[in-house]
Amino acid sequence: MDWKKRALKNSRLCLVLDRLLACGRRDPGLILAQAIQGGVDMVQLRDKTGTTRDALRWMESLRPVIRRHQHTLFIVNDRPDIALALDADGVHLGQDDMPVSLARKIIGPGMLLGLSTSTDDEVRSANSSDIDYLGFGPVFATPTKTDAKAR
């Protein structure tokens, strides 16, 4: 088992850091560093509103903060192309993103692949796909997922 899969298996706390929603005027590098010091061992960077160039520039600026902590996984939300460009550890997809099978072809077997689910049927379907982990939720109401119902 490679280090990424070991780190995923042992992961206990994932921070999903959104460029606009979570950071506001605060320094995302400082937020990220403090979160990792506080026990975050998996970071998913998310940019739902910017251009590809904006997302790439923002995530690239945060990559050194994550990489300073050798066992912290670096996951890119939605974008296999950016995950590859930044040598991330994985990519996380939603139900409306690229199909898992196509994303796996793009990123190859060495990169982690996660999938969001919110229903029992989506979980059952995910079990037969080539993913390394799945997310389930939202469990509680959240303003970041206005189209999703809390479970």
C-alpha positions as CSV (number, residue, x, y, z in Angstrom):
1,M,0.0,0.0,0.0
2,D,1.5,3.4,-1.0
3,W,1.7,6.3,1.4
4,K,-1.4,8.1,0.0
5,K,-3.6,5.1,0.7
6,R,-2.1,4.6,4.1
7,A,-2.6,8.3,4.9
8,L,-6.2,8.1,3.7
9,K,-6.9,5.0,5.8
10,N,-5.5,6.8,8.9
11,S,-7.0,10.2,8.1
12,R,-9.3,11.6,10.8
13,L,-10.0,15.2,9.9
14,C,-10.5,16.7,6.4
15,L,-10.7,20.5,5.9
16,V,-12.6,21.6,2.8
17,L,-11.2,25.1,2.2
18,D,-13.3,27.1,-0.3
19,R,-11.6,30.2,-1.8
20,L,-14.6,32.5,-1.3
21,L,-16.9,30.9,1.2
22,A,-14.5,29.9,4.0
23,C,-11.8,32.5,3.7
24,G,-13.4,35.9,3.1
25,R,-10.8,38.5,3.9
26,R,-8.7,36.1,6.1
27,D,-5.4,34.7,4.8
28,P,-6.1,31.2,3.5
29,G,-2.5,30.2,4.1
30,L,-2.7,31.1,7.7
31,I,-6.1,29.3,8.1
32,L,-4.6,26.3,6.4
33,A,-1.5,26.2,8.5
34,Q,-3.4,26.6,11.7
35,A,-5.9,23.9,10.7
36,I,-3.0,21.4,10.0
37,Q,-1.4,22.3,13.3
38,G,-4.7,21.6,14.9
39,G,-5.0,18.1,13.5
40,V,-6.2,18.3,9.9
41,D,-4.6,15.5,7.9
42,M,-6.4,15.9,4.6
43,V,-7.1,19.2,2.8
44,Q,-9.5,19.6,-0.1
45,L,-9.2,22.9,-1.9
46,R,-12.4,24.1,-3.5
47,D,-13.1,26.9,-5.9
48,K,-16.6,26.9,-7.4
49,T,-16.7,30.4,-8.7
50,G,-13.3,31.3,-10.2
51,T,-11.9,30.7,-13.6
52,T,-9.5,27.7,-14.2
53,R,-6.6,30.2,-14.0
54,D,-7.9,31.7,-10.8
55,A,-8.4,28.3,-9.2
56,L,-5.0,27.1,-10.3
57,R,-3.2,30.2,-9.0
58,W,-5.0,30.1,-5.6
59,M,-4.4,26.3,-5.1
60,E,-0.8,26.7,-6.3
61,S,-0.2,29.4,-3.7
62,L,-1.5,27.0,-0.9
63,R,0.3,23.9,-2.1
64,P,3.6,24.7,-0.2
65,V,1.7,25.1,3.1
66,I,0.2,21.6,2.7
67,R,3.5,20.1,1.5
68,R,5.4,21.4,4.5
69,H,3.5,18.7,6.4
70,Q,4.6,15.5,4.8
71,H,1.6,13.3,5.8
72,T,-1.2,15.8,4.9
73,L,-3.1,14.8,1.9
74,F,-3.7,17.4,-0.8
75,I,-7.0,16.9,-2.6
76,V,-8.4,19.1,-5.4
77,N,-12.2,19.5,-5.7
78,D,-13.9,18.8,-9.0
79,R,-10.9,19.3,-11.3
80,P,-8.7,16.3,-12.4
81,D,-6.7,18.7,-14.7
82,I,-5.8,21.0,-11.8
83,A,-5.0,18.0,-9.5
84,L,-2.6,16.7,-12.2
85,A,-1.0,20.1,-12.9
86,L,-0.3,20.7,-9.2
87,D,0.8,17.1,-8.4
88,A,-2.0,16.8,-5.9
89,D,-2.6,13.5,-4.0
90,G,-6.1,13.2,-5.3
91,V,-9.3,14.7,-6.7
92,H,-12.8,14.7,-5.2
93,L,-15.8,14.7,-7.5
94,G,-19.5,15.5,-7.0
95,Q,-22.4,13.7,-8.5
96,D,-22.7,16.3,-11.3
97,D,-19.0,16.3,-12.1
98,M,-17.0,14.2,-14.6
99,P,-17.9,10.5,-14.4
100,V,-15.6,8.5,-12.1
101,S,-14.5,6.2,-14.8
102,L,-13.3,9.0,-17.0
103,A,-11.6,10.8,-14.1
104,R,-9.8,7.6,-13.2
105,K,-8.5,7.4,-16.8
106,I,-7.2,10.9,-16.6
107,I,-5.5,10.8,-13.2
108,G,-4.4,7.2,-13.3
109,P,-4.1,4.6,-10.5
110,G,-1.6,6.6,-8.4
111,M,-3.9,9.4,-7.4
112,L,-6.7,9.2,-4.9
113,L,-10.2,9.6,-6.2
114,G,-13.1,10.5,-3.9
115,L,-16.8,10.9,-4.6
116,S,-19.6,12.8,-2.8
117,T,-22.9,11.0,-2.2
118,S,-26.1,12.0,-0.5
119,T,-28.5,9.1,-1.0
120,D,-28.4,5.3,-0.4
121,D,-28.6,4.7,-4.1
122,E,-25.5,6.9,-4.8
123,V,-23.6,5.0,-2.1
124,R,-24.6,1.6,-3.6
125,S,-23.5,2.9,-7.1
126,A,-20.2,4.2,-5.7
127,N,-19.4,0.8,-4.2
128,S,-19.0,-0.6,-7.7
129,S,-16.9,2.3,-9.0
130,D,-13.1,2.8,-8.9
131,I,-13.0,5.2,-6.0
132,D,-10.7,5.3,-2.9
133,Y,-13.2,7.0,-0.6
134,L,-16.6,8.6,-0.5
135,G,-18.1,11.5,1.3
136,F,-21.7,11.5,2.5
137,G,-23.8,14.5,3.3
138,P,-24.6,17.1,4.1
139,V,-25.6,15.8,7.5
140,F,-26.5,19.2,8.8
141,A,-27.9,22.2,6.8
142,T,-25.2,24.3,5.3
143,P,-25.2,27.5,3.3
144,T,-22.5,26.1,1.0
145,K,-24.8,23.4,-0.4
146,T,-28.1,25.2,-0.9
147,D,-29.4,22.5,-3.3
148,A,-28.7,19.6,-0.8
149,K,-31.0,18.4,2.0
150,A,-29.5,17.6,5.4
151,R,-29.8,13.9,6.3
